[in-house]
Amino acid sequence: MENKLSLNELSTQNNWAKTDEANHFSKMLRLYRQNKLDLDSFRRFRLQHGAYGTRMTDDYAMVRIKIPAGEIHPEQLTKIAQLSDSFSIGSAHISTRQNIQLHWVVLEDVPEIMLELAKVGLTTREACGNTVRNVMCSPLSGVCNNEAFDSTPYAIATAKFLLRNPLNQNLPRKFKFNFACCEKHGMDKIVDVGLVPTIKEYAKHIQYGFKIFLGGGLGNKSYVGHQLEEFTPIEDLLHTSIAVIRIFDRLGNRKNLARNRMRYLVNELGWDKFKTLILKERIISRVTQSITTSFEVDNNKTMHKINQTSQLVNLDLIMYDRWLNTNTIKQKQTDYYSIFLTLEAGDITSNQLRKLAKICEEFSQERLLRHGFSQDIVIRWVHKNHLKMLYSRLVSVGLANPGALTIASPVGCSGTTSCNLALTNSHRLAKEIQRKLLSLRIDQDDDLKDSTIKISGCPNSCGQHEIATIGFYGGGGRSGKDMYPVYQMSLGGRHDDHAQLGTNCIRIPAKNVIDTILKLISIFKQDKKPHDSFKSWIDKIVNSRSDTSIQSINDIKKLLIPLTVVPNKSENSDFFSDYGSTDNYHTRTGKGECAA
């Protein structure tokens, strides 16, 4: 298990760890096992330290590793691979919030994992619980052609300031920051605090700052965030962040767990009143904080010389071109590319993690990886001359699937594979959809490239279904005495500069979801105008601007009704079981911990 970094290596990256937290966790677990600490108190404690409950059991945990700004180094990937083999299931899961999760960990093994993670500068602290969660940053920040400036240093600085900060240790509910590179590539309008870098130009100088959006979020009741002001200077970033957290801490609903996210507070107070409170609190923060209450922003970027050693082996040029067109983005830096690796529902084996660590060292000039917003991994700063060689290496480790930046790379939360609240196996469904769409080469259709499919196993939105072109969330249906898995489908969600929530359309049995997606594509192909993409076509329909024969959601619904018909169980028993299961479907759930 030896994988210690040298002091010199640790000094070149951010160290988020605190080793004594592992011993403290072990002590609290011992008290809990001895019945000297009640279940609710221990649950709050372990969540604060990144150990989430596992479906239908108190003896296992999901360990969530925080990856601030999505930046992870090769040594850290190797360490996580070791821990997965030793304590988990030989694989890891990349979440939509840039964390890495290890599932089905024996609770008594959590302290050992924490201790080993600390050796490579990683922590699980505040990855769960009612705190500020992992501070996210667009994987294209620093290389995006549309950005005003690189927001990564500010995301890192914000994460450093808030980690273990007494300011946010007992909030009414979890709280999320998301830094974008630009409004096209961010998630800034669907989180508590979303930030988009921007500049103001004057005659003799340029001022750096952010557009800040507050009160967005997804769940049973979703909202798009409101812009706080036209321009927030960088020097006000910290004070604004403090003000928002303080107001939420002070006024957030601590009694009703179903309505205690900040978006509910904004809705109940009204945006104008909430905004006034924030601006007043920001003034108080400015005049009362010590001069030492600030965060350091490191804008220095270390680049590494690439020593190319790989051999090009059996390159399939047709598949390479397919991959190149659907998995790569040209950076603003001449001759460099960012490479998106699509994973099936965010899963990656421990062996792939090890191989990916070496690939990163060999091909990325910045010698780190970034996690994306769609359960994907991004290798940046790859020179154009190395793309074929990189593809060849990715093929050899099973990480060269095409379609990463297309509709053929759906998002699926963990669902009933591990989550207490899940009603369906959204995780497996996402994999089945991806395999089907890739087999049909849907990823090569330019009309479908900018569309998304996102799936949640319940209405709670871990799969972000409300902001998908085609979104699904799971539930149960009944035919006589028999139950079957079903999904509510929504259309027209998006998270770009025209962010909007999807419109509910129809409930589709789980085993008909793939056919429904293909039917929607077929309807689009028959109805579209020459200039329409699938995303723009759906957008016109849900916003009553259609100029084709399909005028409304109801028109689509009528065409999909045959796919809602439930067969007789004696004729099709598979219909009444979920993906990945041969048992009869049921809707039994456990106690949720999102608000514990």
N, C-alpha and C positions, 0 to 999 in steps of 0.2 A: 504493500500500500504506500510505498515511498514515492512521493511526487512533490517534494518541497521545492519552492522557488528560492533562489538565492536572494539575499537582501538587494542586490543590484537589480534583479529581475522584478522583484516586488515594487521597487522604487519607480519603475517605468510604467506602472499601471496603478489603477485605483484599488486601494485595499479597504474593503467594506467590513472586514471581519473584526470580531471581538471574541477571543478564545474562551473567556470565562463564562460566556453565555451557555456553552455546552455543559459545563459542570452545574450551572444553575438549573438547566432543564432537567438534568439527571436527578438532582435533589428534589425538585418539585414533582417529578414523576414518581419517585420513591414515596413521597408523602401521599400522593394520590392512591398508589397501590396499597398503602397501609391504612387507607380510609381516614387519613388525617387532613385531607384536602378534598372538598366536595367537588362533584363532577362539573358544575357550572364554572366554578373558579378555575379549575384546571383547564377546562376548554378555552376560556378566555386567555389563559396564560400560553397554552401551546399554540393557539392561533397567532398571538402576538409574536411568536417565534417561528412561524412558518410551517407548522405541522397541522394540516387540515384533516378532518375526519374522512374515513373511507366507508363506502356503502355497507350499511347493515352490520357494522362491527366497531367495537371500541379498542380492539387490539392492534389495528393497523392504522397507518397514516399516509397521507400524500404529503411529501416534503416539497415545498415550493421554494426554489432558489431565486433570489432577486438578481436581476441582471439590469442595473440602472442604465438607461439610454440604449439598452439592447446590446451593449458592447461586451464581448466575451473573448478571452484570449485562448490560444491553443492549449496551454498548460491547464487551464481551467476545464476545457472540454475533456481532456484526458483524465483528469481527476473525477469528473462526473461519470465518465464511462466506467472507471474502477468502482465507484460507489454503487452504480446501477448493478454491476455484476455481483458485488458482494452483498448488497442489502435490498435490492429491488428486483425487477423482473427482466433485467438484461436489455432494457430500453429506457429512453427518456421521452418526455413530451414537451414540445415547444408550445406555449400558450399564445393566445391572441394579445397578451399583455407583456410579451417579451420575457416572461419568466421561463425557467426550466423546472419541470416537475418530475419527481420520482414517485411512482405509485406502489402501493401495497408494501410499504415498509413497516416492519414490526416496530411498535411504539418504543420498545426498549432500545432499538438501534438508532433512534433519531439523534441522541447526543453524540454518538460516534460519527455520524454523517456531518453534523455541525462542526465537530472538531476537525475533521478532514477537510471540509470546505474552507475553514479558516486558514489552512496552510497555503491555499492559493488565492487568498484575499476575497473569498465569497461569503455571503451571509444569507440566512433565511429570515432574519429579523424584520418584522413588519411586512412580510410578504402576504400575510393574511391578517384578519382582525380589523378592529375599528380604528384604523390609523391611516396615514398617507401611504398608499401602496407604491409599488414600483413606479418610479418616474420614467415615463416612456419618451422616446424620441424617434422621429422618422429615420428609417434605415438609410435614407438618401441624404440626410443632413450632411452638408459639407461637400457633396458631389452633385446635387440637384441643379439642373439648368435653370430652374425657375426661382431659386431661393434668393432672398436679399443678403443673407449671411448664414453661416453655420450656427445652428442653435444647440449643437451637441454640448459645448462647454457650459452653457447655461443650464441645460438639463442635468448634467453631472453635478454642477455646483448646487443646484436646488436639491438634488438627492442627498448630497453630503450634508447640507444644512438641516434637512428634515429628519434624517436617519437618527433614531434614538432621541430626538428632540422632545422635551417635555410638552412642547406646544401641541403635539398631535398624538399623544399616547392613549387618550380615552375619548375619542370623538363619538358623536352619536352613531356614526356608521362609517364604513370605508370611504376613502377619499382619493381621487385620482387626478394626476397631472399628465398632460400629453403635449410635448413640444413637436411641432411640425417643421418641415423644411419649407413648404409652401402650402397654399390652401388646396391644391390638387391632391397632394400625397399624404395629408395628415388625417388625424382623427380628432381634431381640435374642437369640433362642435358637438361631440357626443360624450364628453367627460366633464367632471366638476370644474376643472381649470384647463382650458386649451389655449395654446400660445403659438402664434405664427410670426416668425421674424419679419420685420419690415423696416424701412428707413424713411427719414424725412430729409429732403435735400434743400439746403439753403444756399445762398449766394457763395459763401466761403467755406462751408463745411457740411458734413453729413451727420445726422443724428440717428443712432441705432436704437431700436425698440421693438415692441411686439404689439400685435393685435391680440387682445385677451378676451376669450369667450368663457362665460360662466354659466353653470347650471344645466349643462347637458347631461345626458345619461340614458342608458337603456335598461329595460326591465319590464315588469308588469305594466308600468306606466312610463313611457319614454318621452324625453324632451330634447329639442335641439337648443344648444346654448345661445346666450345673448352676448353681443359684443359690449364690453364694459365702456370703452371710449374709443375715439378715433385712433389714438396713438398713445401707447404707454412707454415712456423712455426706459432704457435698460436700468437706470439708477432707481426706478420705481418698481422693478420686478420683485425684489425681496419684500418690500413693504406691502405691495399688493397681495402677494402670497400670504403673508402673515395676517393681513386684514381679513381675507376670505376665510381662512381657517378659524380665526377667532370668532367671526360672526356665526359660522356654522356650529362651532363648539358651544357658543352661548345660546343660540336660538333653535338649533336643530331638535327635531322631535325624538326624545329618548324613550318615550312610552310606547309608541306605535311602531313596531319593527317593520311593518309593511310600508311605512311612509316616512322613514327617517334618513333617506338620502338627501343631499343638498338640493337636488332638483325640485323636490316637493316643497322645501322651504321657499325657494324662489317663486314657485307657482302660487303658493298660499299668500305670501307677502305682496306679490306683484313685482314685476321687474323694476319699475321706477323706484319703489321703496327700498328694495334690496340693494340696488345700485347706490342709492344715497347712503345707506348704512356702510357699504364697503368703502366708499370714497372718504367718509368721515373717519372710519377706523384707520384708513391708510394715513391720514394726517396725524392721528394719535401715535401710530407706529413710528412715523418719521421723527416726531418731537420727543418721544420718550425712550427710544432705543439707544443703547450705548453705541458709541462709534465702532466698538469691536463686534457688534452684531451685524455681520456682513458675510458674504461668501466669496471665496476666491474663484475667479474664472481663469482656467488655464487654456489659452488659445494656441499653445504650442503643439504641433503635430509631428510625431516621430515617424519618419519613413525609413524603410529597410531596403537594403540591396537584395535583389532576388537572384539566387544562384540556381539556375535552371538545370535540373538533373533528369527530368522525366523523359521517357521514350514514348513516341506516338505509336499506338498499337491498334491495328485493324479499325481504322476510323470509317464509319458509315457516313458518307457525306450527306446523304438525304436526311438521316436522323440528326446529324449535326446542324444542318441548316434549320430544321424544324425547332431544335433546342435554341439556337442562336436567335431566332425570330420571336420566341415566346418567353425566354428566360433572362434576357440581357437588356440593360439600359446603358446608353452612352452617357458617361459622366461629363460634367462641364470642363473637366481637365482633358486636354487633347490626348487622344489615343488610349484612354483608359475606360474600362467598363465595370459596371456592377452586375454581379451574377446572382440571380434569385434561384434558390433550391426549393422546389416544391416537395413537401413531405406529405404522406398520406395522413390527413387529420392531425398533423403535427408530430407524428411518431418517428423516432430515429433510434436505431439499435446502438448498443454500446460499442460494437465494433466499428460502425459507421462514424461514431463520434471520434474514435481514435484516428481513423483514416482521415477524417475531415480536418482534424487538428494539424496533421502533417501537410495536407493539401493547402491549408491556409498559410502555413509557414513558407511553403514553396511558391505560392502564386500571388498572395496579397502583399502589396508593398507596405500596407499599414500594419500587417501582421496581427490582425484581429478580425473577428466576424461580427456582424450585426444581425440581430433578430428583427424580423419584419412584423407587420401587423396582422398577417394572415397565416400564422403557424408556419412561417417559412424562415429560412436562413439566407443571409446575403453575404457574399464574398465580394469585397470592393477593391478598387485599385488594382485591377487585373489588366495588364497591357494587352493590346489587341493581338500582338504577335504570339501571345501565350494561350489564346482562347481555345484553339484546337487541342492543345496539350492538356489543358484543364478539363475540357469535355471528356477526353479519353480517360483521365484519372477518375472523374466522377462516374463514368460508365462502369468502371472496374469495381466500384464500391456500391453500386445501385442507387446513386444519387443524381442521375442525369435524366429523370423524367421531364418531358417537355410540358408546356402549358402553365408555367408558374404565374405568369402575368395575364392569364386569360380566365374565362369562365370555367375551364376544365380543372381548376385548382380550388375546389370548395373548402370552406371552413366547417369543422364540426367539433363541438365541445365534447368532453369526455363521456357525457351521457351515462347510461346505466352500467358502463364498464367500471365506474368507481364512485359516481356522485350520488349522494343520498337523496337529492331532490329530483333526479331525472326520472322521466316517464317513458323515454324511448332511447334506443341505442343510436343516437345521432352520430357518434364516433364511427361506428361501422358503416352507417348509411353514407357518410361523406366519402369513405374509401370506395364504396361500391359505385357511387356516382362518378368519382374521378376515373376509376378504371374503365367504366363504360364510355365516358366522353372521350377519353384518350384513344380507346379502341376504334371509335368512330371518327377520329381526327378532328373533333370539334374545335380543338385548340388552334387549328390552322385557318379557321373561318374569321376573317377580319371583321365581319359584322358583329361578332360575339365577343371579341377580345376585351372590350372595356366593361363587360358585365361581370357580376359576381353571384355566387350561390353561398349562402351561409345558413347553418343548421344548429338549432339549440334543442336539447333534450327535454326542455320544459319552457315555460314562458319567461324565465329569468335572464335570458339573453347572453349567456356566456359565449354562445356562438355568433352573437351580434346579428341575428336574423333581421332585425328591423331596418338595418342600413344596407341590405342586399338588394340587388336587382330582383332576384328570386330568393325569398326567405322562408324558412320553415321552423316551427317550433312544435315539440312533441306533446302528445296527449293520448287518451284512450277513447276508443269507440266501442259500441256494443251492438251486437246482432243477436237478439233473443237473449239466451243465457251466456253467450260467448263474447269475450272481449278481443279486440284487435288493436294494434298500434296505429295511430293516425297522426297526421301533421296538419296544422293550420298553415296555409301558404299565404304569403304577402308578396306584393309586387311594388317595384319602384323606389325602394329605399336607396339612399346614397349618402356618402360622407365627405364629399368634396366641397368646393366653394358654393355649391347649390344644395347643401345638405338638407335632406328630408327623410321622414320616416316612411316605411312601406305601408301600403294600403292592403288590409286583409281581403282575400279573394275567396278561398274555398278550402274545405277540409279534405285532405287526400289520404287514403290508407297508405301506410308506410310502404307496402310492397308495390304500390303504384306510383311512387314518387318519381322514379327514373323515367317511366313512361310519360308522366305528366310534364317533366322538363323537356323531353323530346317533342311532345305534342305542342308545347308552347313555342319551341323553336320553329316547328313546322308551320304553325299559325302565322308567326312573324314573317317567315319567308314568303308566304302566299299573300300577305297583306301589306308589306312594307313598300314605302316609296324608295326610289334609287338612292337617296341620300341618307336613309335611316340606318342607324345601328340598332341592335336589339335594345340597348340601354335607352337610346333616345326615343325609340318607338314606345316602349313601356312608359317612359316619362311623360310623353304627350297624352297617353291614354289616362293615366292616373291623375293628371292635372287638367283634364277636360280640354285638351288642345289638339285632339286627334284630327288628322286630315285624311284618314283612310276609312275603310269600311268597319273596322273594329273601333267603336267609339267610346267604350266604357269598360270598366272591370266586369260588369254584368255580362257584356258580350263575350268576354273571355270565359267567364264562369259557365255560361251555357254550353260552350264547346267542350268543357272539361268534365261536365256532369257524368258522362259514361264511365269515367275513371274513378268515380266515387261508389260505384255499385259493389255491394258486398256479396261474394259468392256463398254458396252453401258449404258449410264446414266439411261435410262428408266428401265433397267434390274437390276441395282445395284447402286442406288443413294447414299448409304452409302460410297461407294468408293470415292466419290467426296467431302466428308467432313472429317475434321481432327478428331483425337481422342479427346474426350471430347466436341465435338460440333456436332450439327445437321444442322448447316448452311452450305451453299455452301462455298467452300474454296476460299480464296482470299490471296493476298500477300501484303496487305497494311501494312506499317510499320511507325514508328515514328522517331523522331530524336534520334540518338544514343548519349550516353554520355560517352563512353569509353575514348574518347579523348577530352572531353569538358574542 
